[in-house]
Amino acid sequence: MKLLRVGEAGRERPAALDAEGVLRDLSGVVGDVDGALLADDAALARVREAVAAGALPVLPAEGLRIGPPVGRIGKIVCVGLNYHDHAAETGAAIPEEPILFMKAPDTVVGPDDVVLIPRDSVKTDWEVELAVVIGRTARYLDSAADGLAAVAGYAVAHDVSERAFQIERGGQWDKGKNCETFNPLGPWLVTADEIPDPQALGLRLWVNGELKQDGHTSQQIFPVGEVVRYVSRFMTLYPGDVVNTGTPAGVAMGAPEPKPYLRAGDVVELEVDGLGRQRQQLKQA
C-alpha cells in the first residue's frame, strides 16, 4: 500500500494510491498518516479495505502539492558511512559499528519542495537514501529479524548536508545536517509488505540531469534490520520515527576538485526502486 499526504504545508490530508495509481482521499477514513495509524493494525486494515473497494473520492493529482508521507515525526535517526563505496570515496575506514546522528523533524519537507542553501554555505551536498519508518515500539531488540518486524514501511529520503558546517566548524555533525529543508521525504510511504527485501533496492540521484549516484542497498555495511536492532539498543524507537539508512557513493564531497557542490538554481532528482521519485530546485536562503 502506498500512503501519502497532500495539500499545503502544515495542512496536509491523508491519501493513498490505489492499484491503478489513482490518488484517493483518505480523510474520511483516518485523520492522518502518522505513528498512531502505523501502530494500529485494525486502522491499517480499514484503510486497505477502503482503498481496495474503489469508492474513496478521487483527488486531482495535477497541481496538488505532495507533503511528507508521515506526519508528527518524533525523531529522525541517521546512519553515516553505511555503504562500502561511499566510505571508500571519502577515505574513511569501514565502521565497526553504525555511526549515528540525528536530524530534527522540522528539517522534513515534501519530496518536491524547494531546498534552501543556507546562508554562508559553500559546500551543500546531496545524498539519496532509503528511509525506514517505524511501526512498532522498538526497545532493546535482539535480532535483525526483530528489527525488520518493527518496520511499517519505506520511503525516499534526501539527506541534504552542508559539509563545511558538518566537518570544518567543530563539534558533531549536527550543524551540517539540520539546516532548514534538509530532509525531503516521500513521495509515498510504501508499506513493508510491498518491499519484501529492503536489501534489493537501487538508489539513483541526478543533478541538473547528470547521474551522480547509482547505488544499491545490497552494498550497505549494516543492513536495515541490523540498523533498527542496533539503534534500539541506545534509544527507543516509536511508531512514526524515521531512520535514514545512509547513502551510496557519488556525493560531491567524494568528487575530484573542484567539487561540484550545489548552487542556487540547481535541480536535484532522486529515486529508490518502488518508492517513487523526488525533484527539488535549490534556492538561496
C-alpha angles and dihedrals in degrees: 000000000000113000125185144160123234137189138057119336112282093013102066120149127209121263141163139206112236125216091277093050094254115149111238129193113239097180091105091055106039135011097230146336099259143120093288091058095043092053094049111083093184092053092048089050090053090051091051092049093048093049092046092050090063094217099110117112115271117238120213104244096198113094094001115130116232112217130195108303093231125054130205094019110193099203142342117222116192134197119218126208094006098148123072094223094047092052089050095050091052093046092241126143117248105268117245089210131019114281107228131198134159136238121200117245090238090068088071118104135160121287095255100034122120116273114217122220105220121242111268091018118146099160110046107160139188131234126178111207144175108242121207119207116205120229103174131043106265116202125158094342115193104209146022088248088059088050093055090047089059093057118103096184150312138261142175115265130188108208097199111195137189103214099195090052091044101047111014104043100067132251125050129331096270097100092058097043106044104057117132114285093008097135114053106183132192148329087207141007102225110201117241094248089069093052104056093172119028088187091067101067131112120219124200137177132186130193114203089342095308116120108238105162126035109164143144132224090231085077094062113124091213113029123223098265092049092048092054091045091049095048090050090061091063105031137009116257116212132197109283095027115129130221118197105206103204139269134268126233123294105076121142092247090063096049125098119265129310086048112213100233118175122275134189110285096030117130120217122195124183140171144178121208110270094358102085136243138285131206125189135173117212120233133178114256 
